[in-house]
Amino acid sequence: MDELAAFILARVTEDEILLGAVSGDSDIGAERMLADCESKRLMVAHIQRIDWDYEPAGDQDYMRRLLELLALPWVGHFDYNEHWVS
């Protein structure tokens, strides 16, 4: 799961850099996209903090599926691995 999380975080960082290069600070669309990047970063961090040994945490496959879904926008990226999809 760490490999998939690292992939997502790297793509989010790329998106943030791209947004900074193509838009001004006053662009509302860019602000929303940067907020989207931050929310993805926070979701990945939350998933990584789950204590899998604690019974109510649930099935690890459920949390992995969340990462798989977060990675979908980059399915065509050369670093995307098809084996991540269950």
N, C-alpha and C positions, 0 to 999 in steps of 0.2 A: 504494500500500500504506500510505502514511503516513496517509491519510484514514481507512482502516479501523482501523488501530492506534489512532489518536486517538479514534475512536468507542468502541472496546472499553475503552480506559483511562478515558474519561469515564463509561461505564456502571459500571465497577468502582468508581470514586470515588463515584458515586451509591449503589451498593449498600452501601459502607462507611458512608456517612453515614446511610442508612436503618437499617442494623443498629445503629449507635450510638444512634439515637433510640428504637428499640423494644425494646432488650434490655439487661439488666444485664451487668456484667463476668463474673459467675459462670455465665452461660448457656453450656453446652457446645455447643449447636447454633450459637449466635452465634459462638463461637470457631472452629468448623469453617468457617463461612461466611466469616469474616474471613480465615482461612487460604486458602480458595479464592480470594478476591479477590487476595491477595498472590501466589498461584501464577500466576494469570492475568497479573498485572502483570509477573512475572518472565519468563513465556513470551514476552510481547510484547517485552520488552526484549531477550531473547535473539535473537529473530527479527530485530529491528532492527539488531543488532550484526553480523549475518552479512556477510562480505565477498563480494559477488556476483561480483566479478572473479576470485576465487580458484576455480579449476576444481573441486576437490572439494566446494565448497559446494552443488553440485547445481543443480537447476532452480528458478528463482525461483517458478514457479507452485506448486511443492510447498510452499514456505514460506507463500505467500499462502493456500493452501488451509487451513493451520493457523489463520490469522487468521479466515478465513471460518467455520471450525468454532467457534472461540471466540466469535464474534459471534452465533451461532444463538440463544442464550437471549433475545436482545433483538430478534428478528425483527419483533415487533409495535411496537417503539419508533418514534416519529415521525421520528427522525433516521436510522433504518436505511434503507439504499439497496438496492433489489432488484438493482441492477447489480453488487453485490459478489459475488453468488453465481455461480459458474461452471457 
